[in-house]
Structures are given as structure tokens and as C-alpha cells.
Amino acid sequence: MAVNNIVKRLQNIMRQDAGINGDAQRIEQMVWMFFLKVYDTQEETWEYKAFKEKRTFESIIPEELRWRNWAIDEKDGSALTGDLLLAFINDKLFPTLKNLTVTRETPRSKAIVKEVFEDLNQYMKNGILLRQVINVINEIEFDDAEDRHMFGDIYEGILKDLQSAGNAGEFYTPRALTDFIIQQLNPQLGETVGDFTSGTGGFLTSALNYLAPQIKTADDGRLFQSAVVGQEWKPLPYLLSITNLLLHDVEAPNIRHCDSLGTKMSDFKESDKVKVIAMNPPYGGSTDAAAKSNFPMEFRSSETADLFMVLIMYRLKRDGRVAVIVPDGFLFGVDGAKLAIKTKMLREFNLHTIIRLPGSIFSPYTSIATNILFFNNEQADGAPEGYATKETWFYRLDMPEGYKHFSKTKPMRLEHCQPIVEWWNDRKEIIGEDGEKSRCFSVEDLIALDCNFDQCKFPKDEEEILPPAELLADYYKKRAALDHEIDKTLAEIQKILGITIEK
């Protein structure tokens, strides 16, 4: 069945409805229906297992409200439509699911139904158009392997539309990049992979795809079910991530609807820590004073990306490993919080690799240049006293041959990361006509540079023109870094001359 254009079909129907205003509402309308259909398919699996084990299965959703009992159109004239369908959804379905009885004893696989509906809305006002939308969604059979595979394209279409309707600093991470990062982190069954800004679940599903071939026994299957944990505070991405994990055969997705920055760092226990972390935290945004107060004074920053770096360090188990995407501003930033965070990283963690990424990775949503930091909660062999890092390798990933920029028609693919993999396994410094492509810095070098991680830069002719707001923000950060270098040089000159000049 051809389903590649299904999102466009759904959007075209919903554009005719007076109750929906804008992409964000259209997406929310789609995903609650996708969730119910996916959940109904998952319940069929649970029912079959219960039957085989001679148990009784009972859904948390009342029988008449289960997708199979009201959404399927048998073409016999009995399917709900028009005003009857609207009344059913508005007066029965939504109020009931929002107010389901959930206790501590309620299994997570059932409690998620109430959780995902608590902040959702039904916007459509035309019951005939609503029936058309439901019928299109019913063309996909989520218990069919081919449809599940093709749904990936639909799903990514929804995510990209969500990003175009979203806020600055929140971007869909290309599947090629999440797959590459998970591949390098190499998670194993029995380890927990965490993403505390899990968004729509991209890193978590890449981890599940990586772990699935490791399942050989029933015990392995149980480990797989608890292999990933996530947190997401925005309702719509949270719902998408739950649906995404259900599609990847996780019966009780362990994703919490909460603010990851809302807990005091000192309150985290060993049970809150995970062995593997893969994240692309929001950046370019700011956070409020209440969230900042949860962090030690020296790490308090107005930038969310900085605070998430601290959170990661507090939630990583001993011998755990991390890959986190950060903007260029974190690399060259010199404000007190950034310097304190980077110093802590070098002293307490092994920051072994920094990958410089091309600026068009997140096009068309932003041209902000990004990087991947890889570090482990361990002390590197030969690290000098007082540090866990011995040396940090930098590698610049250039655009593949034949590409000037990544785009919707020429997206990033996993094979584009192959040069990193080949270099990773045989690390060498690379210096060419376009400057340093790869270089190793000792921890002493980085400290002498005031933790300036802005190394192995892209040639100037590869830099993109940023939108005005991003350009100004980038300018101010770079000016602050330059001012810091000037002040440092002047202080050294004064020290040599033995004089003090009041500012």
C-alpha cells in the first residue's frame, strides 16, 4: 500500500475544517488518533499473549471507546460520522480518557493512556471531515511489517512539520545522526539508554533498533523492554515519543512527562543514573530562575544547553558514556558558567572526542553550527593528576562529495558518517590546505586555552549566513570570547611589567 503521501492527505482534509488553525493543531489532531490506533494494535498483541498463557486481558479503555469498536468503517452505513461522531469524541471519548482511574498499582502500559490525553485537545468541528481523517488513518495496518516500515516516512513527515511549527532551539535530529551516535556508543542489553530531552524519541528508537538484534532469549526480551528511559515536558512531542516506542515493540514506554531541569542536582540518587546518554538538548533558549536554582551556583546559566550539560554529568553512572549535541557557542563560550562546566568535564570525566558537524545538518530549521561531544565517566589512562581527561581528539566532518548543503531533497545519510568511523578506529592528525581537519589536544593544552574547544574549524568559505537574530547572538558570544582573550593577554603583560592598571 502506498502511504508516503498520507500526511499530506490528512492535512488537506483538515484544512477544510473551521476548528483547526495552523500546523501545530493539525499535527496534534493527527497524533492522538495515531496513538489510539497504535495502542489498539498493541492491545491485540497483549490479548494474544494472555490467551496463550490462559489469562484474561482487560483494557484500561472502556470497550465502546476502543479504536476497533468505533473508528472502523465497514462501509455498511453503520460507522459514526457527522454530529454523532463529534458528540461521541467530544462528550465520551476525551472526557473518559482524560479521567481514567490510575493508581500506583496500574501497570505503566495502561497508565500512559491517561497521561498522553491529559493535555490533548480535539479541534475539528466538522464530523464528516473527521470521519474522512479517521478512514485515511485506518488505511495503515500497524501489525503489518511493511506498513510499520513505511510509517517511518510518515512519522518523519509529522516530526518535520512539528519542527516548522515549533519554537527556536528545538530541531528534529536526522535519523542518520541518531543512528551514528548510538552506533558509536554501542549500548548493550542490560544497560539503560537515557535521553532527558527525548522529544519525539529519535535517540531512543535508534537505541532500540541497535539493541533488537541482541535479543536471543526471553531474558533478553525483558531487558529490551526496560532498555530506554526518556523525559519530555512538552505535551505533543511526549505523545509522539510514546507512540514511537509502542511502534518499536516497547509495551510500557518509560518516558515521563516532566521538566528534566526541575529537580535539584543534589537530589539525584544512584537509581536515577543511567549507563548511556544520547541527547540533543534544546539550545538558543533561556530558562527561569526556579530551574537555575536547582544547580550549584557556579554552573547556573541562562542558556538551557549549559544546564543540560550539567544535568548529564549528574545523571551518568560510573563508567557510563555520553554523546551530546551542542552548538558552537558552548565550545568557545567564556562566561563563568561555561568555563566551570567545561572545567568540571575535564577534571571529572574523560572528554575523548569532539566531532565538528556541517552547518546544514539541521536545515532548513537553523544554520547554527553544531558538534558532538563524546565523554565517559572514567579516568583515562595516563591522565595528569587532578584530571580525568588525558587528551581530546577533534575531527571535522566535511560535506560529502557532490553536496554543498544538506536539504530535504538531499538529506544526511548514515554513510555520510563513515569517514568519522574510519578515522575513529585509526586516529591521526590531519592538516590540509583548508586547515586542521583533525588534531589531538592534551588536557593541559585545553586548560591553557581557557577551555576553548573551538578547534579544527571549518574554512571560512564554508560558513553560512545566519538569520539576523542568530547572527547577533553569535556575534556577541564571539566578541565576549575575544574580549576575554584580550583581558588575559593584558593581565600577562602587566604581570611581566610588574604594574597594575585600574580599569
C-alpha positions as CSV (number, residue, x, y, z in Angstrom):
1,M,0.0,0.0,0.0
2,A,1.3,3.4,-0.9
3,V,1.3,5.6,2.2
4,N,4.0,8.1,1.5
5,N,1.6,11.0,1.0
6,I,-0.7,10.1,3.9
7,V,0.3,13.2,6.0
8,K,-0.4,15.5,3.1
9,R,-3.8,13.8,2.5
10,L,-4.7,14.3,6.2
11,Q,-3.6,17.9,6.2
12,N,-5.6,18.7,3.1
13,I,-8.7,17.3,4.7
14,M,-8.2,19.2,8.0
15,R,-7.5,22.5,6.2
16,Q,-11.2,22.4,5.2
17,D,-12.2,22.3,8.9
18,A,-13.0,25.6,10.6
19,G,-11.9,24.3,14.0
20,I,-8.3,23.9,13.2
21,N,-5.9,26.8,13.0
22,G,-2.3,26.2,11.9
23,D,0.1,23.2,11.6
24,A,0.5,22.7,15.3
25,Q,-3.2,22.0,15.8
26,R,-3.3,19.8,12.7
27,I,-0.4,17.7,14.0
28,E,-2.0,17.4,17.4
29,Q,-5.2,16.2,15.8
30,M,-3.4,13.6,13.8
31,V,-1.2,12.2,16.5
32,W,-3.9,11.4,19.1
33,M,-5.6,9.3,16.5
34,F,-2.4,7.6,15.5
35,F,-1.8,6.9,19.2
36,L,-5.2,5.3,19.7
37,K,-4.8,3.1,16.6
38,V,-1.2,2.1,17.5
39,Y,-2.3,1.4,21.1
40,D,-5.2,-0.8,19.8
41,T,-2.8,-2.8,17.7
42,Q,-0.5,-3.2,20.7
43,E,-3.5,-4.4,22.8
44,E,-4.2,-7.1,20.2
45,T,-0.7,-8.4,20.9
46,W,-1.3,-8.4,24.7
47,E,-4.6,-10.2,24.2
48,Y,-2.9,-12.9,22.2
49,K,-0.2,-13.3,24.8
50,A,-2.9,-13.6,27.6
51,F,-4.8,-16.1,25.6
52,K,-1.7,-18.3,25.1
53,E,-1.0,-18.1,28.8
54,K,-4.6,-18.8,29.7
55,R,-5.0,-15.3,31.3
56,T,-7.7,-12.7,30.9
57,F,-6.8,-9.4,29.4
58,E,-8.7,-6.3,30.4
59,S,-8.1,-3.0,28.6
60,I,-8.0,0.2,30.7
61,I,-10.1,1.8,27.9
62,P,-13.8,1.1,28.2
63,E,-14.9,-1.4,25.5
64,E,-17.0,1.1,23.4
65,L,-14.2,3.6,23.4
66,R,-11.5,1.2,22.0
67,W,-10.5,2.2,18.5
68,R,-11.7,-1.1,16.9
69,N,-15.2,-0.5,18.2
70,W,-15.9,3.0,16.9
71,A,-13.3,4.1,14.4
72,I,-13.5,1.3,11.8
73,D,-15.8,1.9,8.8
74,E,-17.1,-1.4,7.5
75,K,-18.8,0.5,4.6
76,D,-22.2,-0.8,5.7
77,G,-23.6,2.6,6.8
78,S,-23.2,2.0,10.5
79,A,-20.0,3.9,11.1
80,L,-20.3,7.0,13.3
81,T,-20.0,10.2,11.3
82,G,-21.1,13.9,11.3
83,D,-22.6,15.2,14.5
84,L,-22.9,11.8,16.1
85,L,-19.1,11.2,15.7
86,L,-18.3,14.7,17.1
87,A,-20.6,14.1,20.1
88,F,-19.1,10.7,20.8
89,I,-15.5,12.0,20.7
90,N,-16.1,15.3,22.5
91,D,-18.6,14.1,25.1
92,K,-17.5,10.5,25.7
93,L,-14.0,9.6,24.4
94,F,-11.9,12.6,25.5
95,P,-13.6,13.1,28.9
96,T,-13.3,9.4,29.8
97,L,-9.7,9.0,28.7
98,K,-8.6,12.2,30.5
99,N,-10.2,11.0,33.7
100,L,-9.3,7.3,33.7
101,T,-8.7,5.9,37.2
102,V,-5.0,5.3,37.6
103,T,-3.4,4.1,40.9
104,R,0.1,3.1,41.9
105,E,-0.8,-0.5,41.0
106,T,-1.9,0.4,37.5
107,P,0.7,-1.0,35.0
108,R,2.7,1.6,33.1
109,S,1.4,0.1,29.9
110,K,-2.1,1.2,30.9
111,A,-1.4,4.4,32.8
112,I,0.1,6.0,29.7
113,V,-3.3,6.3,28.1
114,K,-4.4,8.8,30.7
115,E,-1.1,10.6,30.7
116,V,-1.0,11.2,27.0
117,F,-4.6,12.5,26.9
118,E,-4.4,14.9,29.9
119,D,-3.0,17.8,27.8
120,L,-4.6,16.9,24.4
121,N,-7.4,18.6,22.5
122,Q,-9.9,17.7,19.8
123,Y,-10.2,20.6,17.5
124,M,-12.3,19.5,14.5
125,K,-15.8,20.8,14.2
126,N,-16.9,19.0,11.0
127,G,-17.8,15.4,11.8
128,I,-17.8,14.4,8.1
129,L,-14.3,15.6,7.6
130,L,-13.3,13.9,10.9
131,R,-14.6,10.6,9.6
132,Q,-12.5,11.1,6.4
133,V,-9.4,11.7,8.5
134,I,-10.1,8.5,10.6
135,N,-10.7,6.5,7.4
136,V,-7.3,7.6,6.0
137,I,-5.5,6.6,9.2
138,N,-7.2,3.2,9.1
139,E,-5.5,2.5,5.7
140,I,-2.4,1.8,7.7
141,E,-2.1,-1.6,9.4
142,F,0.3,-1.3,12.2
143,D,0.5,-5.0,12.7
144,D,1.9,-5.3,9.1
145,A,5.7,-5.2,9.0
146,E,5.7,-3.4,5.6
147,D,3.3,-0.7,6.8
148,R,5.3,-0.2,10.0
149,H,8.4,0.3,8.0
150,M,6.6,2.7,5.6
151,F,5.1,4.5,8.6
152,G,8.6,5.7,9.4
153,D,8.4,8.1,6.4
154,I,5.0,9.3,7.5
155,Y,6.3,9.7,11.1
156,E,9.3,11.7,10.0
157,G,7.0,13.9,7.9
158,I,5.0,14.7,11.0
159,L,8.1,15.4,13.0
160,K,9.4,17.8,10.4
161,D,6.1,19.6,10.2
162,L,6.2,19.8,14.0
163,Q,9.6,21.5,13.9
164,S,8.4,24.1,11.4
165,A,5.6,24.9,13.7
166,G,7.7,24.8,16.9
167,N,10.0,27.2,18.8
168,A,13.5,28.3,18.2
169,G,16.2,25.9,19.5
170,E,14.1,22.7,19.0
171,F,15.0,20.7,16.0
172,Y,14.4,17.3,14.6
173,T,17.6,15.3,14.8
174,P,18.2,13.5,11.5
175,R,17.8,9.7,11.8
176,A,21.3,9.3,10.2
177,L,22.8,11.3,13.1
178,T,20.9,9.5,15.9
179,D,21.9,6.1,14.3
180,F,25.5,7.1,14.0
181,I,25.7,8.3,17.6
182,I,24.1,5.2,19.0
183,Q,26.4,3.1,16.9
184,Q,29.5,4.8,18.4
185,L,28.1,4.5,22.0
186,N,27.5,0.8,21.4
187,P,24.8,0.1,24.0
188,Q,24.3,-3.5,25.2
189,L,21.3,-5.3,26.6
190,G,21.3,-4.8,30.3
191,E,22.4,-1.2,30.0
192,T,19.9,1.7,30.1
193,V,20.0,4.4,27.4
194,G,18.7,7.7,28.6
195,D,17.6,10.9,26.9
196,F,16.3,13.7,29.2
197,T,15.1,15.9,26.4
198,S,13.7,12.9,24.4
199,G,11.4,15.0,22.2
200,T,9.8,12.5,19.8
201,G,12.1,9.6,20.7
202,G,14.6,9.7,17.9
203,F,17.7,8.6,20.0
204,L,15.6,6.1,22.0
205,T,14.3,4.4,18.9
206,S,17.7,4.3,17.3
207,A,18.9,2.6,20.5
208,L,16.1,0.1,20.3
209,N,16.9,-0.7,16.7
210,Y,20.5,-1.2,17.7
211,L,19.6,-3.5,20.6
212,A,16.9,-5.6,18.9
213,P,19.4,-7.9,17.1
214,Q,21.0,-8.7,20.5
215,I,17.7,-10.4,21.7
216,K,18.4,-14.2,21.8
217,T,16.4,-15.3,24.9
218,A,13.3,-14.5,26.9
219,D,15.5,-12.7,29.5
220,D,17.0,-10.6,26.7
221,G,13.4,-9.7,25.7
222,R,12.7,-8.5,29.2
223,L,15.9,-6.4,29.2
224,F,14.9,-4.9,25.9
225,Q,11.6,-3.7,27.4
226,S,13.4,-1.6,30.0
227,A,16.4,-0.6,27.9
228,V,15.5,3.1,27.3
229,V,14.2,6.0,29.5
230,G,13.2,9.4,28.5
231,Q,11.8,12.7,29.8
232,E,9.9,15.3,27.8
233,W,8.0,18.3,29.1
234,K,6.1,19.4,26.0
235,P,2.8,17.5,25.5
236,L,2.9,16.9,21.7
237,P,6.5,15.6,21.4
238,Y,5.8,13.5,24.5
239,L,2.8,11.9,22.8
240,L,4.8,11.3,19.7
241,S,7.6,9.6,21.6
242,I,5.1,7.3,23.4
243,T,3.6,6.3,20.1
244,N,7.1,5.9,18.6
245,L,8.2,3.5,21.3
246,L,4.9,1.5,21.0
247,L,5.7,1.0,17.3
248,H,9.1,-0.3,18.3
249,D,7.5,-3.0,20.5
250,V,8.1,-1.4,23.9
251,E,5.0,-2.4,25.8
252,A,5.3,0.2,28.6
253,P,7.3,3.2,27.3
254,N,9.4,4.6,30.2
255,I,9.1,8.2,29.1
256,R,8.0,10.8,31.7
257,H,6.1,14.0,31.0
258,C,8.1,16.4,33.2
259,D,10.7,19.1,33.2
260,S,14.1,17.5,33.4
261,L,15.6,20.7,34.9
262,G,13.0,20.8,37.7
263,T,15.0,18.6,40.1
264,K,17.8,19.7,42.4
265,M,21.1,18.1,41.2
266,S,21.8,17.1,44.8
267,D,18.6,15.1,45.0
268,F,19.6,12.6,42.3
269,K,20.2,9.1,43.6
270,E,22.2,6.2,42.1
271,S,18.9,4.8,40.8
272,D,18.3,8.0,38.8
273,K,21.5,7.4,36.8
274,V,21.9,5.6,33.5
275,K,24.8,3.9,31.8
276,V,24.4,5.5,28.3
277,I,23.2,9.0,27.5
278,A,22.4,10.3,24.0
279,M,20.9,13.8,23.7
280,N,20.3,16.8,21.6
281,P,19.3,19.4,24.2
282,P,17.4,22.5,23.2
283,Y,19.7,25.4,22.7
284,G,19.3,29.1,21.9
285,G,16.6,29.3,24.6
286,S,16.7,30.5,28.2
287,T,15.3,29.1,31.4
288,D,13.7,30.7,34.5
289,A,15.2,31.4,37.9
290,A,13.5,28.5,39.5
291,A,15.2,26.0,37.3
292,K,18.6,27.6,37.6
293,S,18.3,27.4,41.4
294,N,18.4,23.6,41.1
295,F,22.0,23.8,40.1
296,P,25.2,24.6,42.1
297,M,25.9,28.3,41.9
298,E,29.0,28.1,39.7
299,F,27.0,26.2,37.0
300,R,24.0,28.5,36.9
301,S,23.4,29.7,33.3
302,S,20.6,31.4,31.4
303,E,21.1,29.0,28.5
304,T,19.3,25.7,28.6
305,A,22.1,23.9,26.7
306,D,24.5,24.7,29.6
307,L,22.2,23.4,32.2
308,F,21.6,20.2,30.4
309,M,25.3,19.6,30.2
310,V,25.4,19.8,34.0
311,L,22.4,17.5,34.3
312,I,24.0,14.9,32.1
313,M,27.1,14.8,34.3
314,Y,25.0,14.3,37.4
315,R,22.9,11.5,35.8
316,L,25.7,9.4,34.3
317,K,26.7,6.2,36.1
318,R,30.3,5.4,36.9
319,D,32.0,4.1,33.7
320,G,29.0,5.4,31.7
321,R,29.3,7.1,28.3
322,V,27.7,10.1,26.7
323,A,27.2,11.7,23.3
324,V,25.6,15.1,23.3
325,I,25.0,17.6,20.5
326,V,25.9,21.2,21.4
327,P,26.1,24.5,19.5
328,D,29.3,26.2,18.7
329,G,28.6,28.8,21.4
330,F,29.3,26.1,24.0
331,L,32.7,25.4,22.5
332,F,34.1,29.0,22.5
333,G,31.9,30.4,25.3
334,V,33.9,32.1,28.1
335,D,31.3,33.2,30.6
336,G,31.7,31.9,34.1
337,A,29.2,29.1,33.9
338,K,30.5,27.6,30.6
339,L,34.1,27.7,31.9
340,A,33.0,26.0,35.1
341,I,31.1,23.3,33.2
342,K,33.9,22.6,30.8
343,T,36.5,22.5,33.6
344,K,34.3,20.1,35.6
345,M,34.1,17.9,32.4
346,L,37.9,17.8,32.0
347,R,38.5,17.2,35.7
348,E,35.9,14.5,36.4
349,F,35.1,13.0,33.0
350,N,37.1,11.7,30.1
351,L,36.3,14.0,27.2
352,H,37.9,12.0,24.5
353,T,36.3,13.2,21.2
354,I,34.6,16.3,19.7
355,I,33.1,16.0,16.2
356,R,32.5,19.3,14.3
357,L,29.4,18.9,12.2
358,P,28.5,20.8,9.0
359,G,26.2,23.8,9.5
360,S,23.4,22.5,7.3
361,I,22.7,19.4,9.5
362,F,19.5,20.9,10.8
363,S,18.5,22.8,7.7
364,P,16.0,24.3,7.0
365,Y,15.2,25.0,10.6
366,T,18.5,26.6,11.6
367,S,22.0,27.2,10.3
368,I,23.6,27.1,13.8
369,A,26.7,25.0,13.7
370,T,26.7,22.0,16.0
371,N,29.1,19.5,17.4
372,I,29.0,16.1,19.1
373,L,30.8,15.8,22.5
374,F,31.7,12.2,23.5
375,F,32.8,11.7,27.1
376,N,32.9,8.9,29.6
377,N,32.6,8.9,33.4
378,E,36.0,7.4,33.9
379,Q,39.6,8.4,34.3
380,A,41.7,8.0,31.2
381,D,44.9,6.0,31.5
382,G,47.8,8.5,31.9
383,A,45.6,11.5,32.8
384,P,47.5,14.0,34.8
385,E,46.8,14.4,38.5
386,G,43.6,16.3,39.1
387,Y,42.1,15.4,35.7
388,A,40.1,12.5,34.3
389,T,40.8,13.6,30.7
390,K,44.2,12.9,29.2
391,E,43.6,14.2,25.7
392,T,40.8,15.2,23.4
393,W,40.6,14.5,19.7
394,F,38.9,16.9,17.4
395,Y,37.6,15.8,14.0
396,R,35.8,18.0,11.4
397,L,33.2,16.2,9.3
398,D,33.2,17.9,5.9
399,M,30.3,17.8,3.4
400,P,30.3,14.7,1.3
401,E,31.5,15.0,-2.3
402,G,28.8,16.4,-4.6
403,Y,27.0,18.2,-1.7
404,K,27.1,21.9,-1.0
405,H,24.4,21.6,1.7
406,F,22.1,19.0,3.2
407,S,18.5,19.7,2.3
408,K,15.0,18.0,2.2
409,T,15.9,16.6,-1.2
410,K,19.5,15.7,-0.3
411,P,19.3,14.7,3.4
412,M,22.1,13.4,5.5
413,R,22.5,9.6,5.3
414,L,24.3,7.2,7.7
415,E,27.0,6.6,5.1
416,H,28.0,10.2,5.3
417,C,29.3,9.5,8.8
418,Q,31.6,6.7,7.5
419,P,34.6,9.0,7.3
420,I,34.3,9.6,11.1
421,V,34.1,5.8,11.7
422,E,37.2,5.1,9.7
423,W,39.1,7.9,11.4
424,W,37.7,6.9,14.8
425,N,39.3,3.4,14.6
426,D,42.7,4.8,13.4
427,R,43.1,8.3,14.8
428,K,45.6,10.5,13.0
429,E,46.1,14.3,12.9
430,I,45.0,15.6,9.5
431,I,46.2,19.1,8.3
432,G,45.5,20.2,4.7
433,E,45.2,23.3,2.6
434,D,41.9,24.1,4.3
435,G,43.4,24.0,7.8
436,E,43.3,21.4,10.6
437,K,40.7,18.7,10.0
438,S,41.8,16.5,12.9
439,R,44.1,17.2,15.9
440,C,44.7,15.9,19.4
441,F,44.9,18.3,22.3
442,S,46.3,17.4,25.7
443,V,44.2,18.4,28.7
444,E,47.0,20.8,29.6
445,D,46.6,22.4,26.1
446,L,42.9,22.9,26.6
447,I,43.3,24.4,30.1
448,A,45.9,26.8,28.7
449,L,43.4,27.7,26.1
450,D,40.9,28.6,28.8
451,C,38.8,25.6,27.7
452,N,38.3,27.0,24.3
453,F,37.1,23.9,22.4
454,D,36.6,25.8,19.2
455,Q,39.3,23.8,17.3
456,C,39.5,22.2,13.8
457,K,37.2,24.9,12.4
458,F,35.5,24.9,9.1
459,P,37.1,27.0,6.4
460,K,35.6,30.5,6.1
461,D,34.1,29.8,2.7
462,E,32.0,27.0,4.2
463,E,30.3,29.3,6.8
464,E,26.7,30.1,6.2
465,I,24.9,33.4,6.6
466,L,22.8,33.1,9.7
467,P,19.3,34.7,10.2
468,P,19.7,38.1,11.9
469,A,18.8,37.0,15.4
470,E,21.2,34.1,15.3
471,L,23.9,36.3,13.7
472,L,23.7,38.8,16.5
473,A,23.7,36.2,19.2
474,D,26.7,34.5,17.6
475,Y,28.5,37.9,17.3
476,Y,28.0,38.8,20.9
477,K,29.4,35.4,22.1
478,K,32.4,35.7,19.8
479,R,33.0,39.3,21.0
480,A,32.9,38.1,24.6
481,A,35.4,35.4,23.8
482,L,37.7,38.0,22.1
483,D,37.4,40.4,25.0
484,H,38.3,37.6,27.3
485,E,41.5,36.8,25.3
486,I,42.5,40.5,25.2
487,D,42.0,40.8,29.0
488,K,44.0,37.7,29.6
489,T,46.9,39.0,27.4
490,L,46.8,42.4,29.1
491,A,47.0,40.8,32.5
492,E,50.0,38.8,31.5
493,I,51.8,41.9,30.2
494,Q,51.0,43.8,33.4
495,K,52.4,40.9,35.4
496,I,55.6,40.9,33.4
497,L,56.0,44.6,33.8
498,G,55.1,44.5,37.5
499,I,52.5,47.2,37.2
500,T,48.7,47.4,37.9
501,I,46.4,49.5,35.9
502,E,42.9,50.2,37.2
503,K,40.1,49.6,34.8
